[in-house]
Amino acid sequence: MGIWFGLTLLVIGSNSQLTAQTDYNAHLWVRGSIELQTSERWMFRQENYVRRSEWLQIWQSFVSRSVVQFRSPASMLWTLGYAYYLRFPYGAYNPRYTHADNQLMFMHQFMPRLFERVQPLLGTRFEYRFLEQQRNVLSDDSGTPRVERYFQQLSRVRFHLGIFYTFNQARTWRYEVFTESFFNFDRPVHRLKIAQSRIMSGFTHNLTPSVAVSAWLLHHWLRPTSPQDEQNYTLFLAINWRIKTFRESKSTTDLNEGEVR
């Protein structure tokens, strides 16, 4: 437990020293998700995000993600899926036009239970992206420039490290804190730098055995190792509904342990 907590604090502390503060945007993310659990090992999950920026004045993005999840053994979760992002211009250094981002993802999460109420999270997520780009080209007829859009193939990996603490024996309240770092594979591996970094903490409450609501506060760094540093804060609200189509045994894991964040 001490080792896991120390690692989380170390990553959080190192992230906070990465960059100067250059730009802030206040965001609100709202997510609704539904899970169809067909057995103790298999689950299908659909989630949609609405993300607003600049104190809710403008769009940041809309996200739709569909995944298949498999748990084996009980402390490991494997996820395979597809996500569609419709991204809008926001912030100081993002593209100044609306563009699409299609992602194929594979994720592994290791979530052993330490003691009765403590559960660490160690995860790795690989994303293969088809990201819409924009460039100016000359028209064949008049020679005047025009805008052409195309899709660029990119890939990145995301690392998660965190701790969940359950307050009561019924496991209806849980506190969560974790950090996440993004690495883009657009340069040689030995020159990879952190492209994005997040620290997130908040609470999850199980309203019923199948419905949970969550509220987190997220501090987000964009390009933290470059002069184009941008930081923002996000209030992240979520509701999750799990439908089980089998008879649950005592070994079934807790609600929301399989979240794709």
C-alpha positions as semicolon CSV with decimal commas, in nm:
position;residue;x (nm);y (nm);z (nm)
1;M;0,000;0,000;0,000
2;G;0,278;0,241;0,098
3;I;0,470;0,173;-0,223
4;W;0,162;0,238;-0,440
5;F;0,073;0,557;-0,257
6;G;0,433;0,677;-0,281
7;L;0,444;0,614;-0,657
8;T;0,125;0,813;-0,708
9;L;0,256;1,108;-0,507
10;L;0,589;1,093;-0,692
11;V;0,421;1,112;-1,034
12;I;0,188;1,391;-0,920
13;G;0,477;1,587;-0,778
14;S;0,691;1,551;-1,090
15;N;0,401;1,652;-1,316
16;S;0,340;1,971;-1,118
17;Q;0,693;2,087;-1,192
18;L;0,689;2,023;-1,565
19;T;0,590;2,363;-1,696
20;A;0,497;2,721;-1,632
21;Q;0,132;2,823;-1,633
22;T;0,050;2,981;-1,968
23;D;-0,318;2,934;-2,044
24;Y;-0,627;2,828;-1,853
25;N;-0,967;2,708;-1,965
26;A;-1,245;2,592;-1,732
27;H;-1,412;2,278;-1,869
28;L;-1,713;2,068;-1,781
29;W;-1,725;1,703;-1,892
30;V;-2,048;1,506;-1,858
31;R;-2,050;1,134;-1,932
32;G;-2,330;0,882;-1,950
33;S;-2,248;0,514;-1,985
34;I;-2,434;0,186;-1,995
35;E;-2,287;-0,161;-1,945
36;L;-2,427;-0,498;-2,047
37;Q;-2,254;-0,763;-1,838
38;T;-2,322;-1,106;-1,985
39;S;-2,106;-1,304;-1,741
40;E;-1,859;-1,250;-1,462
41;R;-1,585;-1,219;-1,726
42;W;-1,746;-1,048;-2,027
43;M;-1,902;-0,703;-2,055
44;F;-2,004;-0,462;-2,335
45;R;-1,984;-0,090;-2,261
46;Q;-2,117;0,218;-2,446
47;E;-2,038;0,568;-2,323
48;N;-2,092;0,921;-2,454
49;Y;-1,919;1,241;-2,342
50;V;-2,029;1,602;-2,373
51;R;-1,733;1,834;-2,314
52;R;-1,768;2,210;-2,287
53;S;-1,494;2,473;-2,258
54;E;-1,444;2,835;-2,143
55;W;-1,687;2,815;-1,851
56;L;-1,940;2,625;-2,068
57;Q;-1,951;2,894;-2,339
58;I;-1,816;2,683;-2,628
59;W;-1,782;2,320;-2,732
60;Q;-1,465;2,128;-2,661
61;S;-1,558;1,784;-2,795
62;F;-1,819;1,513;-2,826
63;V;-1,707;1,155;-2,768
64;S;-1,874;0,821;-2,835
65;R;-1,689;0,506;-2,726
66;S;-1,786;0,139;-2,763
67;V;-1,579;-0,136;-2,601
68;V;-1,573;-0,505;-2,516
69;Q;-1,419;-0,595;-2,181
70;F;-1,287;-0,926;-2,051
71;R;-1,176;-0,992;-1,693
72;S;-0,915;-1,263;-1,632
73;P;-0,804;-1,315;-1,364
74;A;-1,027;-1,121;-1,123
75;S;-0,769;-0,842;-1,077
76;M;-0,703;-0,784;-1,451
77;L;-0,931;-0,620;-1,705
78;W;-0,869;-0,627;-2,082
79;T;-1,050;-0,377;-2,307
80;L;-1,080;-0,358;-2,687
81;G;-1,286;-0,089;-2,858
82;Y;-1,346;0,208;-3,088
83;A;-1,397;0,577;-3,008
84;Y;-1,517;0,868;-3,221
85;Y;-1,417;1,221;-3,119
86;L;-1,563;1,533;-3,276
87;R;-1,320;1,802;-3,159
88;F;-1,390;2,174;-3,167
89;P;-1,145;2,468;-3,149
90;Y;-1,064;2,570;-2,793
91;G;-0,760;2,692;-2,602
92;A;-0,454;2,869;-2,734
93;Y;-0,274;2,599;-2,935
94;N;-0,538;2,359;-3,063
95;P;-0,640;2,342;-3,432
96;R;-0,861;2,634;-3,526
97;Y;-1,119;2,420;-3,705
98;T;-1,360;2,139;-3,616
99;H;-1,210;1,798;-3,688
100;A;-1,273;1,427;-3,629
101;D;-1,057;1,176;-3,446
102;N;-1,124;0,803;-3,489
103;Q;-0,946;0,577;-3,241
104;L;-0,894;0,204;-3,209
105;M;-0,789;0,120;-2,856
106;F;-0,652;-0,168;-2,651
107;M;-0,619;-0,134;-2,273
108;H;-0,496;-0,346;-1,985
109;Q;-0,574;-0,263;-1,620
110;F;-0,432;-0,432;-1,310
111;M;-0,653;-0,371;-1,004
112;P;-0,561;-0,594;-0,708
113;R;-0,744;-0,542;-0,380
114;L;-0,512;-0,444;-0,096
115;F;-0,668;-0,501;0,244
116;E;-1,045;-0,461;0,257
117;R;-1,099;-0,107;0,129
118;V;-0,792;-0,013;-0,074
119;Q;-0,754;-0,090;-0,444
120;P;-0,466;0,037;-0,660
121;L;-0,488;0,087;-1,036
122;L;-0,207;0,031;-1,284
123;G;-0,309;0,061;-1,650
124;T;-0,169;0,086;-2,001
125;R;-0,376;0,196;-2,298
126;F;-0,265;0,193;-2,662
127;E;-0,453;0,403;-2,920
128;Y;-0,424;0,394;-3,299
129;R;-0,570;0,721;-3,429
130;F;-0,706;0,847;-3,762
131;L;-0,686;1,221;-3,693
132;E;-0,835;1,474;-3,935
133;Q;-0,583;1,740;-4,049
134;Q;-0,606;2,054;-4,261
135;R;-0,372;2,202;-4,521
136;N;-0,379;2,476;-4,786
137;V;-0,342;2,362;-5,147
138;L;-0,361;2,542;-5,481
139;S;-0,676;2,509;-5,688
140;D;-0,628;2,355;-6,034
141;D;-0,851;2,614;-6,202
142;S;-0,775;2,955;-6,056
143;G;-0,453;2,893;-5,868
144;T;-0,605;3,034;-5,552
145;P;-0,543;2,841;-5,231
146;R;-0,814;2,622;-5,086
147;V;-0,841;2,414;-4,772
148;E;-0,802;2,038;-4,802
149;R;-0,874;1,799;-4,520
150;Y;-0,717;1,455;-4,484
151;F;-0,664;1,190;-4,216
152;Q;-0,326;1,129;-4,058
153;Q;-0,249;0,797;-3,888
154;L;-0,097;0,841;-3,542
155;S;-0,050;0,628;-3,234
156;R;0,004;0,692;-2,866
157;V;0,019;0,513;-2,531
158;R;-0,135;0,626;-2,202
159;F;-0,019;0,515;-1,857
160;H;-0,249;0,522;-1,551
161;L;-0,153;0,501;-1,186
162;G;-0,399;0,552;-0,900
163;I;-0,562;0,442;-0,576
164;F;-0,929;0,382;-0,485
165;Y;-1,039;0,391;-0,122
166;T;-1,382;0,262;-0,014
167;F;-1,526;0,443;0,288
168;N;-1,790;0,200;0,416
169;Q;-1,837;-0,173;0,436
170;A;-2,132;-0,162;0,195
171;R;-1,897;-0,003;-0,066
172;T;-2,141;0,268;-0,163
173;W;-1,886;0,554;-0,133
174;R;-1,538;0,558;-0,283
175;Y;-1,260;0,817;-0,311
176;E;-1,034;0,799;-0,618
177;V;-0,708;0,970;-0,713
178;F;-0,494;0,887;-1,014
179;T;-0,256;1,033;-1,266
180;E;-0,230;0,972;-1,640
181;S;0,049;1,048;-1,888
182;F;0,026;1,046;-2,272
183;F;0,316;0,963;-2,506
184;N;0,279;1,020;-2,882
185;F;0,477;0,792;-3,115
186;D;0,565;1,066;-3,365
187;R;0,938;1,051;-3,286
188;P;1,197;0,782;-3,202
189;V;1,125;0,594;-2,881
190;H;1,437;0,726;-2,707
191;R;1,315;1,085;-2,767
192;L;0,956;1,041;-2,648
193;K;0,823;1,318;-2,426
194;I;0,502;1,356;-2,231
195;A;0,243;1,505;-2,467
196;Q;-0,034;1,537;-2,208
197;S;-0,061;1,477;-1,836
198;R;-0,360;1,460;-1,602
199;I;-0,423;1,446;-1,230
200;M;-0,776;1,353;-1,127
201;S;-0,945;1,303;-0,790
202;G;-1,304;1,272;-0,675
203;F;-1,582;1,053;-0,540
204;T;-1,809;0,776;-0,668
205;H;-2,140;0,688;-0,501
206;N;-2,345;0,378;-0,576
207;L;-2,708;0,490;-0,572
208;T;-2,825;0,131;-0,629
209;P;-2,639;-0,196;-0,699
210;S;-2,657;-0,109;-1,071
211;V;-2,637;0,273;-1,084
212;A;-2,340;0,487;-0,980
213;V;-2,270;0,861;-1,001
214;S;-1,926;1,021;-0,990
215;A;-1,773;1,367;-0,961
216;W;-1,404;1,434;-1,021
217;L;-1,181;1,739;-1,048
218;L;-0,919;1,711;-1,321
219;H;-0,605;1,919;-1,375
220;H;-0,481;1,880;-1,731
221;W;-0,149;1,974;-1,893
222;L;-0,116;1,995;-2,274
223;R;0,235;1,988;-2,425
224;P;0,394;2,010;-2,079
225;T;0,751;1,970;-2,207
226;S;0,731;2,235;-2,480
227;P;0,707;2,616;-2,490
228;Q;0,343;2,572;-2,601
229;D;0,237;2,463;-2,255
230;E;-0,134;2,491;-2,176
231;Q;-0,309;2,401;-1,852
232;N;-0,678;2,379;-1,773
233;Y;-0,917;2,258;-1,507
234;T;-1,215;2,030;-1,559
235;L;-1,517;1,932;-1,352
236;F;-1,599;1,576;-1,461
237;L;-1,949;1,437;-1,385
238;A;-2,059;1,085;-1,476
239;I;-2,346;0,840;-1,436
240;N;-2,312;0,468;-1,504
241;W;-2,581;0,200;-1,535
242;R;-2,485;-0,166;-1,534
243;I;-2,725;-0,434;-1,658
244;K;-2,643;-0,792;-1,556
245;T;-2,791;-1,079;-1,753
246;F;-2,657;-1,358;-1,531
247;R;-2,685;-1,469;-1,170
248;E;-2,416;-1,291;-0,971
249;S;-2,180;-1,486;-0,746
250;K;-1,994;-1,357;-0,442
251;S;-1,675;-1,321;-0,642
252;T;-1,816;-1,057;-0,881
253;T;-1,613;-0,736;-0,870
254;D;-1,737;-0,395;-0,759
255;L;-1,938;-0,154;-0,972
256;N;-1,732;0,077;-1,195
257;E;-1,405;-0,111;-1,152
258;G;-1,400;-0,149;-1,530
259;E;-1,431;0,215;-1,627
260;V;-1,268;0,350;-1,942
261;R;-1,166;0,702;-1,850
